[in-house]
Amino acid sequence: RFVENSSVSACYNELIQIEHGEVRCQFKLRACNSVFTALEHCQEAVEITSEDHIIQYVNPSFERMMGYHKGELIGKELTELPKSDKNRADLLDTINTCIKKGKEWQGIYYARKKSGDSIQQDVKIVPVIGQGGKIRHFVAIKRPRMDNNNQIHKLNKEEKYGGDHFQSAPSLQNRRYSSVARIHSMTIEAPITK
């Protein structure tokens, strides 16, 4: 049972705690919005998957580089996407072994675009550790290899002519990211009962 306290110092301390919690949530929300903005505008392709390798997010650079739309990818397992036959046979096992141990992997990987073409990429995959020390997500940052001038020229050309095709309503995206960020920054507290 909750007993009401009429002490001025107790009420003041309660107000400070509420304000501190609210201010902290607002800072987290702003930081999350900034991260989403950075992801949407960075040149590297970013892919976020669950610990089960189910795609949860790809940024516009990923869409341009690989030729897929976000809606075609989100919710799919990575194993459902076509693979390039230019990689070593044991490369995927090597990558999975490394990242499942909580270590990041960095190297060269050939990916197959939606068009069927292979693209050589510099890839860095970082496991995201959550509560309890468990891996919750994997973040893959991908960039076309710089020695593939033909690939980069082709990507820039596609970006120039098809870039607007991938833009969506910014206000809708900002609202969606804002609500997602707000959910992730909330602290769960027990209700006050009398």
N, C-alpha and C positions, 0 to 999 in steps of 0.2 A: 504494500500500500504506500502511495506517495503522500508525504506530509509536506504541506506548503510551508515555505520558510519566508517570514516577513522581514528578515534581516536585510538591511540595505547593502551590506558588503556581499552577502550571498547572492542577492539579485544582481548586483554589479558584476560579480564574477561570472554568473550565468550569461549575462548579456555579452561580456567579453568573449566567452567561449562560443556563443552563437555567431557573433560577428567574425571571429577568427575562422570558424568553420566555413561560413558563407564566403568570406574573402578568399580563403584557400580554394574553395570550389570554383569561384570565378576565375582565379589565376589558372587553375588546371584547364578550365574550359577554353580560355583564351589561348593557352599553350597548345591544346589539341587542335583548335581551329587553325593556328599557325602551321602546325605540322601537316594538316590536310592540305592547306594552301601550297606548302612547299612540295608535297607529293604530286599535286595536280600540275605543277609548273616546272618540275625538274626535268632535265634532259635524259636522265637515266630511266630505263624501264624498271618499274618496281612491281613485284608480285608478292602478295602476302597469302600464305596458306595456313591451314590449321595443322595441328600435329599429325593428322591423318593424311596430309597432302591434298586437302580439298581447297580449291582456290576460293579465297574470300575477298580479295581486292586486287585489281590491276589499275595502274594509272594510265593517263592518256598516251604517254610515251610508249608504254608497253603495247597499247592498242595500235599505234602507228607502226611500231617496229615489227610486230608480228602479224598484223592484218586482221586481227580479231576485234570484235566489239565486246565490251565489258559483259553484256548480258549473255553472250555465248560461252563465257568462261566461268563466271561466278557459280559456285556450287558443284563444279566438275572436279573429278580427281585428276591429278597430273598424269596418271597412267592412261587416261582417256584421250590425251592429246597426242597427235602424231609425233614420232621421234625421228631424228635424223640418223641415218646409218653411218655417218662420218665419225661418230664418237667411238672410243674403245668399248669393247663389249662389257667390260667390268666397271666402267666409269660410274654408272648410276649406283651400283652397289657400293663403290668407294665413297661417293658423295653421301649416300644414306647412312653408312656406317659412321662417318665423321660427324654429321649433324645430329644424329640420334644420341651421340655421346655428349651433346651440348657444345661442341666445338664448331667454329665457323669454317666453311670451305670456300676456297677461292681458286679459280682456274679458268681454263678455256673450255667452252662447251658449244657444240653445234646444236642449234634449235631448228625445228622445221616450222616455217611460216604457214599461214593458212593457204597461201598460194601454192605450197608444195616446195618452194625454194628453201635451201638450207642457209642459215646465217651463223657465222662464227661470232661468239660473244665472249667478252670478259665478264665472268659471273662471280658474285660474292653472295654466299648464303649464310645468314646469321640466325641461329635459333633464339627465340624470345622465351626467356625463363619467367614463369609466373609464380603464383603462390605455391609454397611447398617445394620449390625448386624443380617443378616439372616443366617440361617444354610445352608451351601453349601454341606457339606459332613459329613459322619460318618466314623470314623476309629475304627475298632474292632481289639483288640489284644487278641489272644487266646493262651492258653497253656494247655496241658493235666494235669488233676489233679494228684498231686504227690502220692496220696494214691491209685492210680490205677497202681500198679507195673506191672501188666499183660499188661495193655494198653501201658505203656511206653516201656516195653521190646519189644512189638509187633511193636511199631512205630520205635524204634531203629533198629530192624531187617529189617523192610521195607526200612528204610533209607540206611542201609548197602548194601542191595541187589538191591534196585531199585533207589538209589540216582542219578546215572548217567542218568537215563531215563528222569529226569526232567530238566537237564541242557540244556540250549540253547546257541547259539553262543554269547559269551560275548561281542565281538566287535559290533555286531548288536544291542544288548540290550543297550550298552553304547551309541551308536549313537542315538538310539530312545529316551533314557532318556535325553541325552544332548539336543536334539531338543525340547523335551517337556519342559525341564527346561528353555531353552532359550526363548520359547514362553511365559512362565509364568513370566519371569523376565523382559520382555520388557516393556518400558513405551511408551505409544502412544502419539505422539506429532503432532501438526498441521504442514502441509508442509509449507516451506518458499516460499513465492511468491514475485515476483517483481512487 
